[in-house]
Amino acid sequence: MPQYAPAPDREEIARLIGGRRIRIVGDVHGDLHAFRHAAATDRFLIQLGDLVDYGPDSVGTFRLMQQLIDERRGLFVLGNHDRKLARALHGRKMRRDPPLMETLTQFLLPENEDVRQRALNDLAMAPAWIVLGKYVFVHGGFHVRMLDEAPPPGLGTVTPLLSRALFGETTGRMQKDGYPERRLNWVDHIPAGYTVYCGHDRRSTDGRPWVRNGRGGGTAIFTDTGAGKGGHLAWIDLPAIDIPCPTS
């Protein structure tokens, strides 16, 4: 992949948020109608990845995210489907699964050139995780090293830590549907007092974000409630939180 400017660090993100309250938005998967409702707020949006694939309007969803970025009203964490789109746009050989092929078809239409021209840069600038105070925002899964280490380039080599951020934790076995079997041991390693907001795994059975408390005293909140896949889009408005905001 080509070289890009590094994603913003936590101080830059804190400065961008500028003391505003935060709205967390789960996996959108091309559900533009629902994403418009989520974006209709004066809160700062942190979207947890997987903007594209499955739903009817992945390019429209990405265009709205670009608008939020331009207006300094939001950003997104890189998800595995977002990274897959970046690799496909760069011409990498990819498994031709129907959701990705439909997303590519949309991005390659002449009327969507405005989105496509800057998509790779936006995807490269998306951090693999964000830590603000005792809140962690990541797509796939948490590792304690994320509290101290800056995320690597999301479109670069998939390191073990980047793999955890994008794909969560897997057992090494494949399921009947052809996807890796996942486990949630990482939840037990969230330190006491920390909350990890993530997507990737649709584990809710009642349409609301699914909450799991770990043995270490931390909490994981899974926000994928099936948008673009027959479910709906979840978002969570955080209470006012104390995020040190650099002045320089």
C-alpha positions as MATLAB code, in Angstrom:
seq = 'MPQYAPAPDREEIARLIGGRRIRIVGDVHGDLHAFRHAAATDRFLIQLGDLVDYGPDSVGTFRLMQQLIDERRGLFVLGNHDRKLARALHGRKMRRDPPLMETLTQFLLPENEDVRQRALNDLAMAPAWIVLGKYVFVHGGFHVRMLDEAPPPGLGTVTPLLSRALFGETTGRMQKDGYPERRLNWVDHIPAGYTVYCGHDRRSTDGRPWVRNGRGGGTAIFTDTGAGKGGHLAWIDLPAIDIPCPTS';
ca = [
       0.000    0.000    0.000;
       1.186    3.583   -0.573;
       2.447    5.726    2.290;
      -0.021    8.080    3.972;
       0.091   10.638    6.739;
      -0.327    8.993   10.162;
      -3.751    8.863   11.761;
      -4.362   11.548   14.404;
      -3.067   10.700   17.881;
      -5.135   10.928   21.054;
      -4.127   14.527   21.737;
      -5.175   15.595   18.248;
      -8.485   13.751   18.667;
      -9.110   15.352   22.063;
      -8.393   18.738   20.503;
     -10.771   17.963   17.622;
     -13.584   16.961   19.992;
     -12.954   20.179   21.894;
     -15.017   19.329   24.957;
     -18.143   18.345   23.048;
     -20.193   15.402   24.223;
     -19.768   12.193   22.252;
     -22.136    9.933   20.349;
     -20.875    6.399   19.675;
     -22.267    4.813   16.489;
     -22.017    1.086   15.782;
     -21.444   -0.777   12.508;
     -23.385    1.017    9.740;
     -22.826   -1.397    6.831;
     -24.287    0.861    4.169;
     -27.493    1.788    6.028;
     -27.474    5.437    5.003;
     -31.030    6.138    6.181;
     -30.195    5.123    9.748;
     -26.795    6.842    9.664;
     -28.459   10.129    8.750;
     -30.544    9.862   11.908;
     -27.464    9.098   13.994;
     -25.622   12.095   12.504;
     -28.480   14.511   13.286;
     -26.916   15.725   16.526;
     -24.676   18.438   17.889;
     -22.584   15.756   19.584;
     -19.250   14.610   18.171;
     -19.621   11.242   16.411;
     -17.178    8.391   16.872;
     -18.222    5.647   14.454;
     -16.791    2.238   15.310;
     -15.954    0.966   11.835;
     -17.537   -1.098    9.066;
     -19.195    1.812    7.314;
     -19.590   -0.236    4.137;
     -20.869   -3.543    2.686;
     -24.210   -5.358    2.932;
     -26.565   -2.355    3.092;
     -28.070   -0.545    0.118;
     -25.881    2.586    0.013;
     -22.285    2.117    1.105;
     -21.031    5.018   -0.992;
     -23.703    7.336    0.415;
     -22.729    6.289    3.912;
     -19.086    7.028    3.175;
     -19.987   10.390    1.637;
     -21.850   11.361    4.820;
     -18.850   10.303    6.914;
     -16.619   12.499    4.744;
     -18.997   15.395    5.356;
     -18.780   14.859    9.121;
     -14.974   14.807    8.883;
     -14.916   18.020    6.819;
     -17.253   19.747    9.293;
     -15.122   18.505   12.214;
     -18.176   16.758   13.632;
     -16.952   13.187   13.608;
     -14.457   10.497   12.703;
     -14.460    6.741   12.282;
     -12.358    3.922   13.624;
     -11.105    1.541   10.951;
     -13.118   -1.669   10.612;
     -12.193   -4.845    8.760;
     -14.694   -4.136    5.960;
     -13.323   -0.600    5.586;
      -9.785   -1.964    5.286;
     -10.951   -4.534    2.743;
     -12.473   -1.724    0.658;
      -9.186    0.206    0.771;
      -7.243   -2.809   -0.474;
      -9.740   -3.379   -3.277;
      -9.632    0.287   -4.361;
      -5.853    0.022   -4.475;
      -6.130   -2.929   -6.848;
      -5.178   -5.727   -4.467;
      -6.471   -9.221   -5.221;
      -9.468   -9.858   -3.003;
     -11.963  -12.625   -2.459;
     -14.894  -11.634   -4.657;
     -17.601  -11.781   -2.029;
     -20.938  -10.183   -3.063;
     -21.012   -7.380   -0.429;
     -17.565   -6.110   -1.445;
     -18.360   -6.385   -5.168;
     -21.539   -4.336   -4.706;
     -19.663   -1.707   -2.706;
     -16.969   -1.473   -5.388;
     -19.614   -1.139   -8.107;
     -21.063    1.840   -6.244;
     -17.672    3.484   -5.689;
     -16.681    3.110   -9.342;
     -19.766    4.852  -10.748;
     -18.838    8.185  -12.401;
     -21.265   10.123  -10.187;
     -19.386    8.899   -7.107;
     -15.955   10.073   -8.213;
     -15.989   12.738   -5.472;
     -16.107   10.045   -2.785;
     -13.697    7.678   -4.507;
     -10.963   10.303   -5.106;
     -10.356   10.839   -1.406;
     -11.530    7.480   -0.010;
      -8.069    5.909    0.316;
      -6.772    8.887    2.251;
      -9.798    8.916    4.575;
      -9.402    5.194    5.183;
      -5.676    5.598    5.860;
      -6.360    8.381    8.360;
      -8.867    6.308   10.343;
      -7.221    5.195   13.598;
      -7.347    1.517   14.525;
      -8.308    2.472   18.082;
      -8.870    5.553   20.212;
      -8.255    5.944   23.944;
      -9.850    8.923   25.705;
      -9.587    8.866   29.470;
     -10.955    5.479   30.550;
     -12.892    4.960   27.313;
     -11.522    2.817   24.491;
     -13.086    2.837   21.019;
     -12.127   -0.015   18.690;
     -13.817   -2.098   16.022;
     -12.940   -5.705   16.778;
     -11.365   -6.303   20.165;
      -9.222   -4.865   22.946;
      -5.682   -5.563   24.129;
      -4.154   -3.911   27.176;
      -1.224   -2.644   25.061;
      -3.670   -0.297   23.329;
      -3.715    1.843   26.468;
      -0.055    2.796   25.994;
       0.717    2.268   22.320;
      -0.324    4.437   19.396;
      -2.166    2.509   16.681;
      -0.068    1.459   13.674;
      -1.066    2.482   10.135;
      -4.369    0.722    9.541;
      -3.623   -0.013    5.886;
      -0.136   -1.309    6.547;
       1.118   -4.689    7.725;
      -1.359   -6.478    9.967;
       0.511   -6.807   13.248;
      -0.961   -8.907   16.082;
      -2.229   -5.750   17.767;
      -3.800   -4.414   14.565;
      -5.375   -7.829   13.977;
      -6.987   -7.661   17.423;
      -8.320   -4.185   16.647;
      -9.793   -5.183   13.287;
     -10.872   -8.789   13.808;
     -11.118   -9.380   17.538;
      -9.828  -12.608   19.053;
     -10.182  -15.905   17.202;
      -9.773  -19.541   18.212;
      -8.015  -20.600   15.008;
     -11.017  -22.720   13.995;
     -13.395  -22.003   11.142;
     -17.176  -21.979   11.527;
     -19.642  -23.599    9.131;
     -20.234  -20.220    7.479;
     -16.551  -20.039    6.488;
     -15.628  -17.311    8.960;
     -13.214  -17.667   11.893;
     -14.645  -18.677   15.243;
     -14.329  -15.814   17.698;
     -13.899  -15.706   21.443;
     -14.129  -12.951   24.026;
     -11.331  -13.748   26.473;
     -10.028  -10.241   25.863;
     -12.941   -8.789   27.830;
     -11.480  -10.262   31.035;
      -8.302   -8.233   30.484;
     -10.003   -4.816   30.412;
      -8.720   -2.991   33.508;
     -11.117   -1.989   36.258;
     -12.849    1.290   35.502;
     -12.317    1.094   31.743;
     -15.084    0.715   29.193;
     -14.400   -0.598   25.690;
     -16.898    0.286   22.970;
     -16.613   -2.024   19.980;
     -18.525   -3.396   17.002;
     -17.707   -6.315   14.685;
     -19.565   -9.011   16.662;
     -23.347   -8.924   16.503;
     -24.099  -10.447   19.911;
     -27.262   -8.577   20.878;
     -30.455  -10.643   20.992;
     -32.846   -7.813   21.868;
     -31.783   -5.035   19.477;
     -29.864   -3.140   22.147;
     -26.091   -2.959   22.594;
     -24.785   -6.000   24.459;
     -22.860   -5.416   27.676;
     -20.306   -7.867   29.078;
     -18.370   -7.325   32.301;
     -14.899   -8.835   32.561;
     -13.198  -10.549   35.465;
     -10.666   -7.722   35.621;
     -13.364   -5.187   36.456;
     -13.698   -3.595   33.011;
     -16.666   -3.562   30.668;
     -17.146   -4.172   26.945;
     -20.155   -2.771   25.102;
     -20.878   -4.339   21.708;
     -22.731   -1.935   19.435;
     -23.314   -4.006   16.279;
     -27.083   -4.564   16.203;
     -27.330   -5.585   12.557;
     -27.549   -2.396   10.498;
     -27.420   -3.281    6.797;
     -28.123   -6.940    7.622;
     -31.782   -6.791    8.561;
     -31.296   -5.194   11.973;
     -31.013   -1.569   12.977;
     -28.258    0.919   13.785;
     -27.324    1.465   17.421;
     -25.833    4.591   18.886;
     -25.013    5.582   22.445;
     -24.770    9.113   23.829;
     -22.057    9.280   26.458;
     -22.490   11.451   29.526;
     -20.129   14.364   29.926;
     -16.640   12.949   30.372;
     -13.442   14.583   31.476;
     -11.082   14.388   28.510;
      -7.929   16.468   28.875;
      -7.948   18.776   25.866;
      -4.544   20.232   24.846;
      -4.576   23.959   24.277;
      -1.598   24.165   21.915;
];
